[in-house]
């Protein structure tokens, strides 16, 4: 499943949980809508990445391509993080 479809499904499930008459589903609704929103942000980062993923990586380094142009290359297995 693509990142975008996963985001949409999370948001849809969250809306369904919110509409439920079972009051216990509100926590699930908030969790799913938040997760879906974060996944949408990650998908936007992926789409903005020159190679489709470098902006999702924790480390980003300039690299020379065969033509001599500088490109950005993501490294590491961990995704990008945010620290306050």
mmCIF file of the N, C-alpha and C atoms, coordinates in Angstrom:
data_MODEL
# 
_entry.id   MODEL 
# 
loop_
_atom_site.group_PDB 
_atom_site.id 
_atom_site.type_symbol 
_atom_site.label_atom_id 
_atom_site.label_alt_id 
_atom_site.label_comp_id 
_atom_site.label_asym_id 
_atom_site.label_entity_id 
_atom_site.label_seq_id 
_atom_site.pdbx_PDB_ins_code 
_atom_site.Cartn_x 
_atom_site.Cartn_y 
_atom_site.Cartn_z 
_atom_site.occupancy 
_atom_site.B_iso_or_equiv 
_atom_site.pdbx_formal_charge 
_atom_site.auth_seq_id 
_atom_site.auth_comp_id 
_atom_site.auth_asym_id 
_atom_site.auth_atom_id 
_atom_site.pdbx_PDB_model_num 
ATOM 1   N N  . UNK A 1 1  ? 0.846   -1.168 0.000   1.00 0.00 ? 1  UNK A N  1 
ATOM 2   C CA . UNK A 1 1  ? 0.000   0.000  0.000   1.00 0.00 ? 1  UNK A CA 1 
ATOM 3   C C  . UNK A 1 1  ? 0.897   1.238  0.000   1.00 0.00 ? 1  UNK A C  1 
ATOM 4   N N  . UNK A 1 2  ? 0.538   2.227  -0.797  1.00 0.00 ? 2  UNK A N  1 
ATOM 5   C CA . UNK A 1 2  ? 1.343   3.438  -0.875  1.00 0.00 ? 2  UNK A CA 1 
ATOM 6   C C  . UNK A 1 2  ? 1.152   4.291  0.382   1.00 0.00 ? 2  UNK A C  1 
ATOM 7   N N  . UNK A 1 3  ? 2.091   5.164  0.598   1.00 0.00 ? 3  UNK A N  1 
ATOM 8   C CA . UNK A 1 3  ? 2.034   6.075  1.742   1.00 0.00 ? 3  UNK A CA 1 
ATOM 9   C C  . UNK A 1 3  ? 0.760   6.921  1.681   1.00 0.00 ? 3  UNK A C  1 
ATOM 10  N N  . UNK A 1 4  ? 0.429   7.403  0.481   1.00 0.00 ? 4  UNK A N  1 
ATOM 11  C CA . UNK A 1 4  ? -0.752  8.247  0.300   1.00 0.00 ? 4  UNK A CA 1 
ATOM 12  C C  . UNK A 1 4  ? -2.038  7.474  0.615   1.00 0.00 ? 4  UNK A C  1 
ATOM 13  N N  . UNK A 1 5  ? -2.164  6.251  0.099   1.00 0.00 ? 5  UNK A N  1 
ATOM 14  C CA . UNK A 1 5  ? -3.363  5.448  0.374   1.00 0.00 ? 5  UNK A CA 1 
ATOM 15  C C  . UNK A 1 5  ? -3.461  5.099  1.851   1.00 0.00 ? 5  UNK A C  1 
ATOM 16  N N  . UNK A 1 6  ? -2.333  4.821  2.473   1.00 0.00 ? 6  UNK A N  1 
ATOM 17  C CA . UNK A 1 6  ? -2.313  4.524  3.900   1.00 0.00 ? 6  UNK A CA 1 
ATOM 18  C C  . UNK A 1 6  ? -2.820  5.735  4.690   1.00 0.00 ? 6  UNK A C  1 
ATOM 19  N N  . UNK A 1 7  ? -2.384  6.926  4.294   1.00 0.00 ? 7  UNK A N  1 
ATOM 20  C CA . UNK A 1 7  ? -2.838  8.153  4.961   1.00 0.00 ? 7  UNK A CA 1 
ATOM 21  C C  . UNK A 1 7  ? -4.349  8.317  4.816   1.00 0.00 ? 7  UNK A C  1 
ATOM 22  N N  . UNK A 1 8  ? -4.848  8.140  3.594   1.00 0.00 ? 8  UNK A N  1 
ATOM 23  C CA . UNK A 1 8  ? -6.290  8.283  3.367   1.00 0.00 ? 8  UNK A CA 1 
ATOM 24  C C  . UNK A 1 8  ? -7.090  7.270  4.161   1.00 0.00 ? 8  UNK A C  1 
ATOM 25  N N  . UNK A 1 9  ? -6.625  6.027  4.208   1.00 0.00 ? 9  UNK A N  1 
ATOM 26  C CA . UNK A 1 9  ? -7.338  4.995  4.968   1.00 0.00 ? 9  UNK A CA 1 
ATOM 27  C C  . UNK A 1 9  ? -7.356  5.321  6.456   1.00 0.00 ? 9  UNK A C  1 
ATOM 28  N N  . UNK A 1 10 ? -6.241  5.814  6.978   1.00 0.00 ? 10 UNK A N  1 
ATOM 29  C CA . UNK A 1 10 ? -6.190  6.178  8.403   1.00 0.00 ? 10 UNK A CA 1 
ATOM 30  C C  . UNK A 1 10 ? -7.188  7.279  8.718   1.00 0.00 ? 10 UNK A C  1 
ATOM 31  N N  . UNK A 1 11 ? -7.254  8.273  7.858   1.00 0.00 ? 11 UNK A N  1 
ATOM 32  C CA . UNK A 1 11 ? -8.192  9.384  8.076   1.00 0.00 ? 11 UNK A CA 1 
ATOM 33  C C  . UNK A 1 11 ? -9.632  8.899  7.943   1.00 0.00 ? 11 UNK A C  1 
ATOM 34  N N  . UNK A 1 12 ? -9.919  8.071  6.942   1.00 0.00 ? 12 UNK A N  1 
ATOM 35  C CA . UNK A 1 12 ? -11.269 7.537  6.766   1.00 0.00 ? 12 UNK A CA 1 
ATOM 36  C C  . UNK A 1 12 ? -11.706 6.717  7.976   1.00 0.00 ? 12 UNK A C  1 
ATOM 37  N N  . UNK A 1 13 ? -10.820 5.872  8.476   1.00 0.00 ? 13 UNK A N  1 
ATOM 38  C CA . UNK A 1 13 ? -11.146 5.065  9.655   1.00 0.00 ? 13 UNK A CA 1 
ATOM 39  C C  . UNK A 1 13 ? -11.381 5.974  10.859  1.00 0.00 ? 13 UNK A C  1 
ATOM 40  N N  . UNK A 1 14 ? -10.564 7.034  10.974  1.00 0.00 ? 14 UNK A N  1 
ATOM 41  C CA . UNK A 1 14 ? -10.743 7.978  12.069  1.00 0.00 ? 14 UNK A CA 1 
ATOM 42  C C  . UNK A 1 14 ? -12.092 8.667  12.024  1.00 0.00 ? 14 UNK A C  1 
ATOM 43  N N  . UNK A 1 15 ? -12.515 9.058  10.826  1.00 0.00 ? 15 UNK A N  1 
ATOM 44  C CA . UNK A 1 15 ? -13.829 9.709  10.674  1.00 0.00 ? 15 UNK A CA 1 
ATOM 45  C C  . UNK A 1 15 ? -14.943 8.717  11.005  1.00 0.00 ? 15 UNK A C  1 
ATOM 46  N N  . UNK A 1 16 ? -14.806 7.475  10.555  1.00 0.00 ? 16 UNK A N  1 
ATOM 47  C CA . UNK A 1 16 ? -15.799 6.449  10.884  1.00 0.00 ? 16 UNK A CA 1 
ATOM 48  C C  . UNK A 1 16 ? -15.869 6.215  12.395  1.00 0.00 ? 16 UNK A C  1 
ATOM 49  N N  . UNK A 1 17 ? -14.716 6.163  13.052  1.00 0.00 ? 17 UNK A N  1 
ATOM 50  C CA . UNK A 1 17 ? -14.698 5.993  14.510  1.00 0.00 ? 17 UNK A CA 1 
ATOM 51  C C  . UNK A 1 17 ? -15.354 7.183  15.205  1.00 0.00 ? 17 UNK A C  1 
ATOM 52  N N  . UNK A 1 18 ? -15.114 8.378  14.690  1.00 0.00 ? 18 UNK A N  1 
ATOM 53  C CA . UNK A 1 18 ? -15.692 9.579  15.287  1.00 0.00 ? 18 UNK A CA 1 
ATOM 54  C C  . UNK A 1 18 ? -17.221 9.565  15.172  1.00 0.00 ? 18 UNK A C  1 
ATOM 55  N N  . UNK A 1 19 ? -17.725 9.039  14.053  1.00 0.00 ? 19 UNK A N  1 
ATOM 56  C CA . UNK A 1 19 ? -19.170 8.994  13.827  1.00 0.00 ? 19 UNK A CA 1 
ATOM 57  C C  . UNK A 1 19 ? -19.852 7.870  14.606  1.00 0.00 ? 19 UNK A C  1 
ATOM 58  N N  . UNK A 1 20 ? -19.060 6.961  15.160  1.00 0.00 ? 20 UNK A N  1 
ATOM 59  C CA . UNK A 1 20 ? -19.614 5.826  15.893  1.00 0.00 ? 20 UNK A CA 1 
ATOM 60  C C  . UNK A 1 20 ? -20.355 6.301  17.145  1.00 0.00 ? 20 UNK A C  1 
ATOM 61  N N  . UNK A 1 21 ? -21.382 5.563  17.503  1.00 0.00 ? 21 UNK A N  1 
ATOM 62  C CA . UNK A 1 21 ? -22.138 5.896  18.719  1.00 0.00 ? 21 UNK A CA 1 
ATOM 63  C C  . UNK A 1 21 ? -21.443 5.391  19.983  1.00 0.00 ? 21 UNK A C  1 
ATOM 64  N N  . UNK A 1 22 ? -20.427 4.551  19.807  1.00 0.00 ? 22 UNK A N  1 
ATOM 65  C CA . UNK A 1 22 ? -19.661 4.015  20.926  1.00 0.00 ? 22 UNK A CA 1 
ATOM 66  C C  . UNK A 1 22 ? -18.645 5.078  21.376  1.00 0.00 ? 22 UNK A C  1 
ATOM 67  N N  . UNK A 1 23 ? -18.821 5.614  22.555  1.00 0.00 ? 23 UNK A N  1 
ATOM 68  C CA . UNK A 1 23 ? -17.960 6.682  23.067  1.00 0.00 ? 23 UNK A CA 1 
ATOM 69  C C  . UNK A 1 23 ? -16.498 6.300  23.203  1.00 0.00 ? 23 UNK A C  1 
ATOM 70  N N  . UNK A 1 24 ? -16.217 5.013  23.305  1.00 0.00 ? 24 UNK A N  1 
ATOM 71  C CA . UNK A 1 24 ? -14.833 4.561  23.434  1.00 0.00 ? 24 UNK A CA 1 
ATOM 72  C C  . UNK A 1 24 ? -14.048 4.713  22.141  1.00 0.00 ? 24 UNK A C  1 
ATOM 73  N N  . UNK A 1 25 ? -14.724 4.895  21.014  1.00 0.00 ? 25 UNK A N  1 
ATOM 74  C CA . UNK A 1 25 ? -14.058 4.981  19.716  1.00 0.00 ? 25 UNK A CA 1 
ATOM 75  C C  . UNK A 1 25 ? -13.440 6.362  19.465  1.00 0.00 ? 25 UNK A C  1 
ATOM 76  N N  . UNK A 1 26 ? -13.724 7.337  20.332  1.00 0.00 ? 26 UNK A N  1 
ATOM 77  C CA . UNK A 1 26 ? -13.192 8.691  20.113  1.00 0.00 ? 26 UNK A CA 1 
ATOM 78  C C  . UNK A 1 26 ? -11.666 8.711  20.195  1.00 0.00 ? 26 UNK A C  1 
ATOM 79  N N  . UNK A 1 27 ? -11.096 7.924  21.083  1.00 0.00 ? 27 UNK A N  1 
ATOM 80  C CA . UNK A 1 27 ? -9.632  7.869  21.197  1.00 0.00 ? 27 UNK A CA 1 
ATOM 81  C C  . UNK A 1 27 ? -9.034  7.299  19.915  1.00 0.00 ? 27 UNK A C  1 
ATOM 82  N N  . UNK A 1 28 ? -9.664  6.259  19.394  1.00 0.00 ? 28 UNK A N  1 
ATOM 83  C CA . UNK A 1 28 ? -9.210  5.675  18.135  1.00 0.00 ? 28 UNK A CA 1 
ATOM 84  C C  . UNK A 1 28 ? -9.347  6.680  16.991  1.00 0.00 ? 28 UNK A C  1 
ATOM 85  N N  . UNK A 1 29 ? -10.414 7.456  17.008  1.00 0.00 ? 29 UNK A N  1 
ATOM 86  C CA . UNK A 1 29 ? -10.632 8.461  15.967  1.00 0.00 ? 29 UNK A CA 1 
ATOM 87  C C  . UNK A 1 29 ? -9.512  9.492  15.966  1.00 0.00 ? 29 UNK A C  1 
ATOM 88  N N  . UNK A 1 30 ? -9.181  9.995  17.122  1.00 0.00 ? 30 UNK A N  1 
ATOM 89  C CA . UNK A 1 30 ? -8.119  11.004 17.227  1.00 0.00 ? 30 UNK A CA 1 
ATOM 90  C C  . UNK A 1 30 ? -6.787  10.405 16.787  1.00 0.00 ? 30 UNK A C  1 
ATOM 91  N N  . UNK A 1 31 ? -6.503  9.217  17.236  1.00 0.00 ? 31 UNK A N  1 
ATOM 92  C CA . UNK A 1 31 ? -5.244  8.553  16.893  1.00 0.00 ? 31 UNK A CA 1 
ATOM 93  C C  . UNK A 1 31 ? -5.127  8.334  15.382  1.00 0.00 ? 31 UNK A C  1 
ATOM 94  N N  . UNK A 1 32 ? -6.188  7.849  14.750  1.00 0.00 ? 32 UNK A N  1 
ATOM 95  C CA . UNK A 1 32 ? -6.150  7.576  13.320  1.00 0.00 ? 32 UNK A CA 1 
ATOM 96  C C  . UNK A 1 32 ? -6.089  8.859  12.483  1.00 0.00 ? 32 UNK A C  1 
ATOM 97  N N  . UNK A 1 33 ? -6.813  9.872  12.886  1.00 0.00 ? 33 UNK A N  1 
ATOM 98  C CA . UNK A 1 33 ? -6.762  11.138 12.134  1.00 0.00 ? 33 UNK A CA 1 
ATOM 99  C C  . UNK A 1 33 ? -5.379  11.772 12.273  1.00 0.00 ? 33 UNK A C  1 
ATOM 100 N N  . UNK A 1 34 ? -4.800  11.727 13.465  1.00 0.00 ? 34 UNK A N  1 
ATOM 101 C CA . UNK A 1 34 ? -3.447  12.267 13.650  1.00 0.00 ? 34 UNK A CA 1 
ATOM 102 C C  . UNK A 1 34 ? -2.438  11.477 12.821  1.00 0.00 ? 34 UNK A C  1 
ATOM 103 N N  . UNK A 1 35 ? -2.515  10.167 12.850  1.00 0.00 ? 35 UNK A N  1 
ATOM 104 C CA . UNK A 1 35 ? -1.588  9.328  12.075  1.00 0.00 ? 35 UNK A CA 1 
ATOM 105 C C  . UNK A 1 35 ? -1.746  9.611  10.587  1.00 0.00 ? 35 UNK A C  1 
ATOM 106 N N  . UNK A 1 36 ? -2.976  9.734  10.113  1.00 0.00 ? 36 UNK A N  1 
ATOM 107 C CA . UNK A 1 36 ? -3.216  10.024 8.708   1.00 0.00 ? 36 UNK A CA 1 
ATOM 108 C C  . UNK A 1 36 ? -2.657  11.365 8.294   1.00 0.00 ? 36 UNK A C  1 
ATOM 109 N N  . UNK A 1 37 ? -2.792  12.354 9.165   1.00 0.00 ? 37 UNK A N  1 
ATOM 110 C CA . UNK A 1 37 ? -2.260  13.689 8.874   1.00 0.00 ? 37 UNK A CA 1 
ATOM 111 C C  . UNK A 1 37 ? -0.734  13.657 8.789   1.00 0.00 ? 37 UNK A C  1 
ATOM 112 N N  . UNK A 1 38 ? -0.098  12.952 9.722   1.00 0.00 ? 38 UNK A N  1 
ATOM 113 C CA . UNK A 1 38 ? 1.363   12.827 9.680   1.00 0.00 ? 38 UNK A CA 1 
ATOM 114 C C  . UNK A 1 38 ? 1.824   12.088 8.427   1.00 0.00 ? 38 UNK A C  1 
ATOM 115 N N  . UNK A 1 39 ? 1.085   11.069 8.028   1.00 0.00 ? 39 UNK A N  1 
ATOM 116 C CA . UNK A 1 39 ? 1.423   10.340 6.809   1.00 0.00 ? 39 UNK A CA 1 
ATOM 117 C C  . UNK A 1 39 ? 1.270   11.219 5.575   1.00 0.00 ? 39 UNK A C  1 
ATOM 118 N N  . UNK A 1 40 ? 0.262   12.102 5.573   1.00 0.00 ? 40 UNK A N  1 
ATOM 119 C CA . UNK A 1 40 ? 0.111   13.046 4.452   1.00 0.00 ? 40 UNK A CA 1 
ATOM 120 C C  . UNK A 1 40 ? 1.300   13.995 4.381   1.00 0.00 ? 40 UNK A C  1 
ATOM 121 N N  . UNK A 1 41 ? 1.776   14.449 5.530   1.00 0.00 ? 41 UNK A N  1 
ATOM 122 C CA . UNK A 1 41 ? 2.959   15.316 5.558   1.00 0.00 ? 41 UNK A CA 1 
ATOM 123 C C  . UNK A 1 41 ? 4.181   14.574 5.031   1.00 0.00 ? 41 UNK A C  1 
ATOM 124 N N  . UNK A 1 42 ? 4.322   13.329 5.409   1.00 0.00 ? 42 UNK A N  1 
ATOM 125 C CA . UNK A 1 42 ? 5.447   12.524 4.942   1.00 0.00 ? 42 UNK A CA 1 
ATOM 126 C C  . UNK A 1 42 ? 5.365   12.299 3.430   1.00 0.00 ? 42 UNK A C  1 
ATOM 127 N N  . UNK A 1 43 ? 4.158   12.084 2.933   1.00 0.00 ? 43 UNK A N  1 
ATOM 128 C CA . UNK A 1 43 ? 3.958   11.920 1.486   1.00 0.00 ? 43 UNK A CA 1 
ATOM 129 C C  . UNK A 1 43 ? 4.328   13.211 0.746   1.00 0.00 ? 43 UNK A C  1 
ATOM 130 N N  . UNK A 1 44 ? 3.992   14.351 1.322   1.00 0.00 ? 44 UNK A N  1 
ATOM 131 C CA . UNK A 1 44 ? 4.370   15.628 0.710   1.00 0.00 ? 44 UNK A CA 1 
ATOM 132 C C  . UNK A 1 44 ? 5.888   15.757 0.650   1.00 0.00 ? 44 UNK A C  1 
ATOM 133 N N  . UNK A 1 45 ? 6.572   15.381 1.728   1.00 0.00 ? 45 UNK A N  1 
ATOM 134 C CA . UNK A 1 45 ? 8.036   15.393 1.736   1.00 0.00 ? 45 UNK A CA 1 
ATOM 135 C C  . UNK A 1 45 ? 8.589   14.473 0.649   1.00 0.00 ? 45 UNK A C  1 
ATOM 136 N N  . UNK A 1 46 ? 7.996   13.297 0.523   1.00 0.00 ? 46 UNK A N  1 
ATOM 137 C CA . UNK A 1 46 ? 8.457   12.350 -0.481  1.00 0.00 ? 46 UNK A CA 1 
ATOM 138 C C  . UNK A 1 46 ? 8.293   12.933 -1.884  1.00 0.00 ? 46 UNK A C  1 
ATOM 139 N N  . UNK A 1 47 ? 7.172   13.583 -2.131  1.00 0.00 ? 47 UNK A N  1 
ATOM 140 C CA . UNK A 1 47 ? 6.926   14.162 -3.446  1.00 0.00 ? 47 UNK A CA 1 
ATOM 141 C C  . UNK A 1 47 ? 7.851   15.345 -3.736  1.00 0.00 ? 47 UNK A C  1 
ATOM 142 N N  . UNK A 1 48 ? 8.268   16.037 -2.699  1.00 0.00 ? 48 UNK A N  1 
ATOM 143 C CA . UNK A 1 48 ? 9.174   17.177 -2.883  1.00 0.00 ? 48 UNK A CA 1 
ATOM 144 C C  . UNK A 1 48 ? 10.630  16.747 -3.018  1.00 0.00 ? 48 UNK A C  1 
ATOM 145 N N  . UNK A 1 49 ? 10.938  15.510 -2.653  1.00 0.00 ? 49 UNK A N  1 
ATOM 146 C CA . UNK A 1 49 ? 12.309  15.000 -2.728  1.00 0.00 ? 49 UNK A CA 1 
ATOM 147 C C  . UNK A 1 49 ? 12.736  14.850 -4.182  1.00 0.00 ? 49 UNK A C  1 
ATOM 148 N N  . UNK A 1 50 ? 13.934  15.324 -4.506  1.00 0.00 ? 50 UNK A N  1 
ATOM 149 C CA . UNK A 1 50 ? 14.409  15.179 -5.889  1.00 0.00 ? 50 UNK A CA 1 
ATOM 150 C C  . UNK A 1 50 ? 14.467  13.732 -6.361  1.00 0.00 ? 50 UNK A C  1 
ATOM 151 N N  . UNK A 1 51 ? 14.802  12.807 -5.476  1.00 0.00 ? 51 UNK A N  1 
ATOM 152 C CA . UNK A 1 51 ? 14.901  11.406 -5.880  1.00 0.00 ? 51 UNK A CA 1 
ATOM 153 C C  . UNK A 1 51 ? 13.739  10.572 -5.340  1.00 0.00 ? 51 UNK A C  1 
ATOM 154 N N  . UNK A 1 52 ? 12.744  11.224 -4.785  1.00 0.00 ? 52 UNK A N  1 
ATOM 155 C CA . UNK A 1 52 ? 11.577  10.509 -4.272  1.00 0.00 ? 52 UNK A CA 1 
ATOM 156 C C  . UNK A 1 52 ? 11.679  10.037 -2.847  1.00 0.00 ? 52 UNK A C  1 
ATOM 157 N N  . UNK A 1 53 ? 12.839  10.242 -2.218  1.00 0.00 ? 53 UNK A N  1 
ATOM 158 C CA . UNK A 1 53 ? 12.932  9.800  -0.824  1.00 0.00 ? 53 UNK A CA 1 
ATOM 159 C C  . UNK A 1 53 ? 13.970  10.536 0.011   1.00 0.00 ? 53 UNK A C  1 
ATOM 160 N N  . UNK A 1 54 ? 14.862  11.302 -0.566  1.00 0.00 ? 54 UNK A N  1 
ATOM 161 C CA . UNK A 1 54 ? 15.969  11.854 0.229   1.00 0.00 ? 54 UNK A CA 1 
ATOM 162 C C  . UNK A 1 54 ? 15.494  12.755 1.370   1.00 0.00 ? 54 UNK A C  1 
ATOM 163 N N  . UNK A 1 55 ? 14.394  13.471 1.201   1.00 0.00 ? 55 UNK A N  1 
ATOM 164 C CA . UNK A 1 55 ? 13.921  14.338 2.280   1.00 0.00 ? 55 UNK A CA 1 
ATOM 165 C C  . UNK A 1 55 ? 13.288  13.550 3.420   1.00 0.00 ? 55 UNK A C  1 
ATOM 166 N N  . UNK A 1 56 ? 13.097  12.257 3.222   1.00 0.00 ? 56 UNK A N  1 
ATOM 167 C CA . UNK A 1 56 ? 12.559  11.407 4.286   1.00 0.00 ? 56 UNK A CA 1 
ATOM 168 C C  . UNK A 1 56 ? 13.658  10.815 5.145   1.00 0.00 ? 56 UNK A C  1 
ATOM 169 N N  . UNK A 1 57 ? 14.880  10.935 4.734   1.00 0.00 ? 57 UNK A N  1 
ATOM 170 C CA . UNK A 1 57 ? 16.008  10.342 5.453   1.00 0.00 ? 57 UNK A CA 1 
ATOM 171 C C  . UNK A 1 57 ? 16.530  11.282 6.529   1.00 0.00 ? 57 UNK A C  1 
ATOM 172 N N  . UNK A 1 58 ? 17.125  10.692 7.554   1.00 0.00 ? 58 UNK A N  1 
ATOM 173 C CA . UNK A 1 58 ? 17.633  11.462 8.684   1.00 0.00 ? 58 UNK A CA 1 
ATOM 174 C C  . UNK A 1 58 ? 18.857  12.284 8.288   1.00 0.00 ? 58 UNK A C  1 
ATOM 175 N N  . UNK A 1 59 ? 19.699  11.727 7.439   1.00 0.00 ? 59 UNK A N  1 
ATOM 176 C CA . UNK A 1 59 ? 20.916  12.418 7.021   1.00 0.00 ? 59 UNK A CA 1 
ATOM 177 C C  . UNK A 1 59 ? 20.824  12.723 5.535   1.00 0.00 ? 59 UNK A C  1 
ATOM 178 N N  . UNK A 1 60 ? 21.257  13.909 5.166   1.00 0.00 ? 60 UNK A N  1 
ATOM 179 C CA . UNK A 1 60 ? 21.212  14.362 3.789   1.00 0.00 ? 60 UNK A CA 1 
ATOM 180 C C  . UNK A 1 60 ? 22.589  14.893 3.422   1.00 0.00 ? 60 UNK A C  1 
ATOM 181 N N  . UNK A 1 61 ? 23.145  14.421 2.311   1.00 0.00 ? 61 UNK A N  1 
ATOM 182 C CA . UNK A 1 61 ? 24.495  14.834 1.924   1.00 0.00 ? 61 UNK A CA 1 
ATOM 183 C C  . UNK A 1 61 ? 24.526  15.184 0.435   1.00 0.00 ? 61 UNK A C  1 
ATOM 184 N N  . UNK A 1 62 ? 25.303  16.210 0.065   1.00 0.00 ? 62 UNK A N  1 
ATOM 185 C CA . UNK A 1 62 ? 25.461  16.521 -1.354  1.00 0.00 ? 62 UNK A CA 1 
ATOM 186 C C  . UNK A 1 62 ? 26.368  15.486 -2.028  1.00 0.00 ? 62 UNK A C  1 
ATOM 187 N N  . UNK A 1 63 ? 26.027  15.096 -3.257  1.00 0.00 ? 63 UNK A N  1 
ATOM 188 C CA . UNK A 1 63 ? 26.776  14.091 -4.006  1.00 0.00 ? 63 UNK A CA 1 
ATOM 189 C C  . UNK A 1 63 ? 26.897  14.575 -5.451  1.00 0.00 ? 63 UNK A C  1 
ATOM 190 N N  . UNK A 1 64 ? 28.065  14.329 -6.059  1.00 0.00 ? 64 UNK A N  1 
ATOM 191 C CA . UNK A 1 64 ? 28.241  14.657 -7.470  1.00 0.00 ? 64 UNK A CA 1 
ATOM 192 C C  . UNK A 1 64 ? 27.688  13.526 -8.323  1.00 0.00 ? 64 UNK A C  1 
ATOM 193 N N  . UNK A 1 65 ? 26.847  13.873 -9.302  1.00 0.00 ? 65 UNK A N  1 
ATOM 194 C CA . UNK A 1 65 ? 26.370  12.840 -10.215 1.00 0.00 ? 65 UNK A CA 1 
ATOM 195 C C  . UNK A 1 65 ? 27.343  12.718 -11.394 1.00 0.00 ? 65 UNK A C  1 
ATOM 196 N N  . UNK A 1 66 ? 27.155  11.758 -12.281 1.00 0.00 ? 66 UNK A N  1 
ATOM 197 C CA . UNK A 1 66 ? 28.109  11.540 -13.372 1.00 0.00 ? 66 UNK A CA 1 
ATOM 198 C C  . UNK A 1 66 ? 28.345  12.769 -14.267 1.00 0.00 ? 66 UNK A C  1 
ATOM 199 N N  . UNK A 1 67 ? 27.356  13.647 -14.355 1.00 0.00 ? 67 UNK A N  1 
ATOM 200 C CA . UNK A 1 67 ? 27.534  14.837 -15.198 1.00 0.00 ? 67 UNK A CA 1 
ATOM 201 C C  . UNK A 1 67 ? 28.258  15.964 -14.462 1.00 0.00 ? 67 UNK A C  1 
ATOM 202 N N  . UNK A 1 68 ? 28.530  15.778 -13.178 1.00 0.00 ? 68 UNK A N  1 
ATOM 203 C CA . UNK A 1 68 ? 29.227  16.788 -12.389 1.00 0.00 ? 68 UNK A CA 1 
ATOM 204 C C  . UNK A 1 68 ? 28.302  17.697 -11.603 1.00 0.00 ? 68 UNK A C  1 
ATOM 205 N N  . UNK A 1 69 ? 27.006  17.497 -11.726 1.00 0.00 ? 69 UNK A N  1 
ATOM 206 C CA . UNK A 1 69 ? 26.039  18.308 -10.980 1.00 0.00 ? 69 UNK A CA 1 
ATOM 207 C C  . UNK A 1 69 ? 25.919  17.788 -9.551  1.00 0.00 ? 69 UNK A C  1 
ATOM 208 N N  . UNK A 1 70 ? 25.644  18.688 -8.634  1.00 0.00 ? 70 UNK A N  1 
ATOM 209 C CA . UNK A 1 70 ? 25.471  18.314 -7.237  1.00 0.00 ? 70 UNK A CA 1 
ATOM 210 C C  . UNK A 1 70 ? 24.011  17.937 -7.007  1.00 0.00 ? 70 UNK A C  1 
ATOM 211 N N  . UNK A 1 71 ? 23.796  16.771 -6.427  1.00 0.00 ? 71 UNK A N  1 
ATOM 212 C CA . UNK A 1 71 ? 22.461  16.323 -6.046  1.00 0.00 ? 71 UNK A CA 1 
ATOM 213 C C  . UNK A 1 71 ? 22.471  15.966 -4.569  1.00 0.00 ? 71 UNK A C  1 
ATOM 214 N N  . UNK A 1 72 ? 21.302  15.846 -4.004  1.00 0.00 ? 72 UNK A N  1 
ATOM 215 C CA . UNK A 1 72 ? 21.184  15.466 -2.603  1.00 0.00 ? 72 UNK A CA 1 
ATOM 216 C C  . UNK A 1 72 ? 20.882  13.984 -2.502  1.00 0.00 ? 72 UNK A C  1 
ATOM 217 N N  . UNK A 1 73 ? 21.543  13.330 -1.578  1.00 0.00 ? 73 UNK A N  1 
ATOM 218 C CA . UNK A 1 73 ? 21.364  11.899 -1.374  1.00 0.00 ? 73 UNK A CA 1 
ATOM 219 C C  . UNK A 1 73 ? 21.069  11.651 0.099   1.00 0.00 ? 73 UNK A C  1 
ATOM 220 N N  . UNK A 1 74 ? 19.962  10.996 0.367   1.00 0.00 ? 74 UNK A N  1 
ATOM 221 C CA . UNK A 1 74 ? 19.617  10.647 1.731   1.00 0.00 ? 74 UNK A CA 1 
ATOM 222 C C  . UNK A 1 74 ? 20.350  9.382  2.144   1.00 0.00 ? 74 UNK A C  1 
ATOM 223 N N  . UNK A 1 75 ? 20.707  9.315  3.417   1.00 0.00 ? 75 UNK A N  1 
ATOM 224 C CA . UNK A 1 75 ? 21.387  8.118  3.902   1.00 0.00 ? 75 UNK A CA 1 
ATOM 225 C C  . UNK A 1 75 ? 20.816  7.710  5.250   1.00 0.00 ? 75 UNK A C  1 
ATOM 226 N N  . UNK A 1 76 ? 21.115  6.504  5.635   1.00 0.00 ? 76 UNK A N  1 
ATOM 227 C CA . UNK A 1 76 ? 20.619  5.980  6.897   1.00 0.00 ? 76 UNK A CA 1 
ATOM 228 C C  . UNK A 1 76 ? 19.287  5.281  6.702   1.00 0.00 ? 76 UNK A C  1 
ATOM 229 N N  . UNK A 1 77 ? 18.956  4.423  7.631   1.00 0.00 ? 77 UNK A N  1 
ATOM 230 C CA . UNK A 1 77 ? 17.703  3.688  7.550   1.00 0.00 ? 77 UNK A CA 1 
ATOM 231 C C  . UNK A 1 77 ? 16.582  4.366  8.321   1.00 0.00 ? 77 UNK A C  1 
ATOM 232 N N  . UNK A 1 78 ? 16.940  5.287  9.201   1.00 0.00 ? 78 UNK A N  1 
ATOM 233 C CA . UNK A 1 78 ? 15.937  5.960  10.012  1.00 0.00 ? 78 UNK A CA 1 
ATOM 234 C C  . UNK A 1 78 ? 15.304  7.103  9.225   1.00 0.00 ? 78 UNK A C  1 
ATOM 235 N N  . UNK A 1 79 ? 14.042  7.377  9.453   1.00 0.00 ? 79 UNK A N  1 
ATOM 236 C CA . UNK A 1 79 ? 13.393  8.511  8.801   1.00 0.00 ? 79 UNK A CA 1 
ATOM 237 C C  . UNK A 1 79 ? 13.788  9.818  9.473   1.00 0.00 ? 79 UNK A C  1 
ATOM 238 N N  . UNK A 1 80 ? 13.435  10.914 8.843   1.00 0.00 ? 80 UNK A N  1 
ATOM 239 C CA . UNK A 1 80 ? 13.735  12.213 9.418   1.00 0.00 ? 80 UNK A CA 1 
ATOM 240 C C  . UNK A 1 80 ? 12.975  12.371 10.733  1.00 0.00 ? 80 UNK A C  1 
ATOM 241 N N  . UNK A 1 81 ? 13.526  13.151 11.644  1.00 0.00 ? 81 UNK A N  1 
ATOM 242 C CA . UNK A 1 81 ? 12.904  13.381 12.939  1.00 0.00 ? 81 UNK A CA 1 
ATOM 243 C C  . UNK A 1 81 ? 12.893  14.867 13.232  1.00 0.00 ? 81 UNK A C  1 
ATOM 244 N N  . UNK A 1 82 ? 12.138  15.252 14.221  1.00 0.00 ? 82 UNK A N  1 
ATOM 245 C CA . UNK A 1 82 ? 12.069  16.653 14.627  1.00 0.00 ? 82 UNK A CA 1 
ATOM 246 C C  . UNK A 1 82 ? 12.287  16.725 16.120  1.00 0.00 ? 82 UNK A C  1 
ATOM 247 N N  . UNK A 1 83 ? 13.222  17.569 16.521  1.00 0.00 ? 83 UNK A N  1 
ATOM 248 C CA . UNK A 1 83 ? 13.476  17.778 17.951  1.00 0.00 ? 83 UNK A CA 1 
ATOM 249 C C  . UNK A 1 83 ? 13.233  19.230 18.280  1.00 0.00 ? 83 UNK A C  1 
ATOM 250 N N  . UNK A 1 84 ? 12.534  19.461 19.387  1.00 0.00 ? 84 UNK A N  1 
ATOM 251 C CA . UNK A 1 84 ? 12.278  20.838 19.807  1.00 0.00 ? 84 UNK A CA 1 
ATOM 252 C C  . UNK A 1 84 ? 13.446  21.374 20.595  1.00 0.00 ? 84 UNK A C  1 
# 
